[in-house]
Amino acid sequence: MFPWELTSKIMVPVATQIFYARKSPLAVLIVIASAMLLLLILHPAGKKSALLFLALFIGLVVVFLYFLLNKISLTINNDGLEYKTAFRTKNLLWREVTASRLNFEFHGHSGDIFWLFNLNNSRDLKFSISFFSRKELRAIAEAVVAKCCNTCVSKKIQQMSQGKFPWYIF
């Protein structure tokens, strides 16, 4: 074997990185709950019980969503990737990945973009990219491009690793 053939087969090591789901979408609900509490304080006597119930309900929803989002994490290391939610943990090894791509899926009346990993043992791992910032998505894409063969990584992910994001990813 020639020396340049040996270097192309050596995998670049990836530092262990942990990414947590961003919680900024909860700010909208916090503002709504705060406005309702302000209305409750300034509102004259009468229908305060309905406003109080609604404000408490929105507050409970915010707290529940915060704890759910707090449990979502993605860990990348030299061996593979680990995706944790509040209810399950999924692992994959880089050597098991047969394809990696972005996939738009509808659920109900809305849609979301998922990062999909096809594995050679016929199971898949997918996660919503909306949980992570562009900086974090770029770091994930860099690790995927470095550890997986270029033939199994989609062109969009290779572009993301270079900092060129599609217009529909924010």
N, C-alpha and C positions, 0 to 999 in steps of 0.2 A: 504494500500500500504506500501511496505517496503521502508526504506530510500534510498537504492541503486536504486530502481525503480524511485524515484522522481528525483534523480540527473541525470539519463539518459534522462529524458524528458526536462530538463532545457537546453535552448540553450545558448551557449557561446556568450557573446557580441563581436561585431566586431567594431573596431575603424574605423571612416570615413577616407578613403584613396582615393586620386585622382591620377590616372596614365595618363600621356600624351604620345602620340605616339612619338616614337623616330624618329629623323630626320637625323640620320647618313647616310642612303642611298643616301641622296641628295648630300653628299660630292663628290660622283663620278661625278655627273653632274656639280658641281661647279669646279672641277678640269678640266673637259673637256672645259667648258666655259672659264676658265682662260687661258688654253693652246691656245685656239683659239684667244683670245685677244692678247696674247703674239705673236702668229704668225702674227696677223694683224699688230702689231706694227713693227715687224722685217721684214715683207714681203716687197719686193720692190713694187713700184707702178705697177698697172696693174689690178689684179683681187681682189682688196681690198673690193669692194662693196659686192661681194658674201660672203667673209669671215665675213664682218661686219654684214650682214644680218643673217648669221648662228649663229654668237656669240650672237647677240641680241635676236634671237629666243630662243636659249638655255637658256639665262639669264631670259627671260620671263617665260619659262617653269619652271625653278628652283624657281622663285618667286611665281608662281601660286601653285606649289606643296608644297612649304613651308607653304603658308597660308592654304592650305587644310589640311596638316598634323598638323598644329597648332590648328585646330578646333577639332581634334579627342581626346577624353578623355573617361576614364572609372572611374566612381565613385562607390566605395563600401561603404555601411554603414550598420547599424544594421538591417534596414528594407529590403534592397534589393540592386539592382545594376542599374546603369544608364549609358548607352552608348551613347555618343554624337558624331556626325559627323558634317560636314559643312552643311548638308542638313536636318538632322533629329535627333531626340532624342528618344531613346527607354528605357523604364523602366521595371523592373521586381521586384516582391516581392519574397522573399525567400520561402514563404509558397506556391507560385504558381508553383514552379519548380517541374516537374515530372521526368525529366532526364537531366543530364549534361554530355557531352562527347566531345571528340575531333574528328573532321571529316575532312578527306582529300577530297578536291574538285578540279576538273579541271575547268579552265576557259580559253578557247582558247588552246594554246599549252603548257601552264604552269599550275601549280597547287599551292594550298596553303592550309594550315591547319587552320580550323576554330574551334572556341570554340562554341558549340551549346547548347543552353538551350531550352528544350521542356517545355512548360507551360501547365497547365491544362485547360486553356481557348482556346486551339487549335491555339495559335500563338507561334512563335519561336523568339528567339533572338540569333543572331550569330555575331561574330566578328573575324577578322583575328588575330591570335596570333603573327604574324610577326611584328605587330606594337609595341610590348612590349618586354622588356628584360626578361631574366630568373628570375631575382630577383623579378620583378613585377608579372610575371606569377606565381611564387611560392606564393606570397602574395594573389593573386586572388584565387589560388587553396586552400590555407589555409582557406580563408573566405567561399568558396563554401563547403568545407568538414565540417566546423564548423556549418554552417547554414542550410545545406540541409541534408536530411537523407542519410545514407551511401548506401542504396539500389538504390538510383537514381543517384549516382555519379559514373562515370566509374573508373576502376582500374587505368588507366593512370593518371587521375586527382588526385586520392588519392596518387599515387607515386610522382607526381609533388609537392604536398603539403609537402612531406617529403624531397624534394630536389633531387629526382631521376627522371631525365628527359629522355624521349626516345631519341635515338641517332639522330633522324631527326629534332629535335627542337633545333634551335640555338639562 
